[in-house]
Amino acid sequence: MTGTLFLVQILNGLQLGVLLFLIAAGLTLVFGVMNFINLAHGAQYMLGAYLAVAFYGVVGNFLGALVLALLAALAFGLLLEFLVFRHLYDRDHLDQVIATFGIILFLDHAVRAIWGAAPLTLPIPDVFTGSVTLIGGLLYPVWRLVIIGCGLAVAAGLYGLVTFTRTGMLIRAGATNARMVSALGINIKRLFMIVFGFELGEEEMTSCFANEPWVARFAGPLLVSVATLLGSGAAKATAIIDIDLAAQKMHVESSTGSYTWPVSTARSGYSTPRGHYAPIGLERMHYSKKYDNSPMPYSIFFRGGYAIHGTHATAALGRPASHGCVRLSPAHAQQLFEMVQREGGSISITGIPRSASRYANYAPR
């Protein structure tokens, strides 16, 4: 393989990778921030592409078609968010999959009815139709370099937005604990709508870069397949453990069902760490070296020496009484232990105990 051919393949691979990144970035942002599986993402991308072609026939200008299609797709998407999606945010992933799959069918048939099944193309702007000469006399299309540049710019802009701005701070906070953000006075529905609007705008820009709207009919099913696999994994492969320190209760969502159990967390003078954790160790029977070898059956360690474990002091369940760990009845602890052992787990601890006079987010010394 010559150096010139190698460079061509590198650029082609980069251009395709950037295009796939642009298609998937909105889907990833919505799923990561809102925990919402939008299988209609590919269908919205397809609709944006066909709208761009339709508006190009009206205005005869690529930039004008892009702006008009962006506004139309944004209006339609926000209407979907208002009428359908926002009613699914608090539902489980299976409901989201079924509802958004129905939107896929509706949009696909609507596009066929309006524009037909024949392939359509969107002309490249005249200013980007030429080629540039690279090393070795290689001619490479300007439009592909534009796609690469715009994709990298979007990636850098998205990183800057999420990492360094107040909006990004709210997005990250909403992804971590939406209920806490809402309790602090932030309009979480408006935040979700901003994220959803960004997804729509990014989809529309990508659909115009692809130039051929019929490609979206292949991208849509591909995204559906990938999102279905990811969604089913997220919905079924992990036990979701939510611990409310104020209510002294644990709610568990797993593949075997939903459960709510009383717990006992740190009493006054001690602390149970708040935050989001993953299990870091499982021991069927552990003995605390710090507290006189006290038995800790079915221990699920999530931060240092902190663990969820069983206790025979079941009379204290429902109120703060531990040295910092989260205590359950032995039967519930065994059931949870086996769930996490089988499926993995995600642990979220929020709230402040009613009788706690002192609280901290650090390990006890």
Secondary structure, 3 states (H helix, E strand, C coil): CCHHHHHHHHHHHHHHHHHHHHHHHHHHHHHHHHCCCCCCHHHHHHHHHHHHHHHHHHHCCHHHHHHHHHHHHHHHHHHHHHHCHHHCCCCCHHHHHHHHHHHHHHHHHHHHHHHCCCCCCCCCCHHHCCEEECHHHCEEEHHHHHHHHHHHHHHHHHHHHHHHCHHHHHHHHHHHCHHHHHHCCCCHHHHHHHHHHHHHHHHHHHHHHHCCHHHHHHHHHHHHHHHHHHHHHHHHCCEEEEEECCCCEEEEEECCEEEEEECECECCCCCCCCEEECCCEEEEEEEECCCCCEEEEEEEEEECCEEEEECCCHHHCCCCCECCCEEECHHHHHHHHHHHHHHCEEEEEECCCCCCCCCCCCCCC
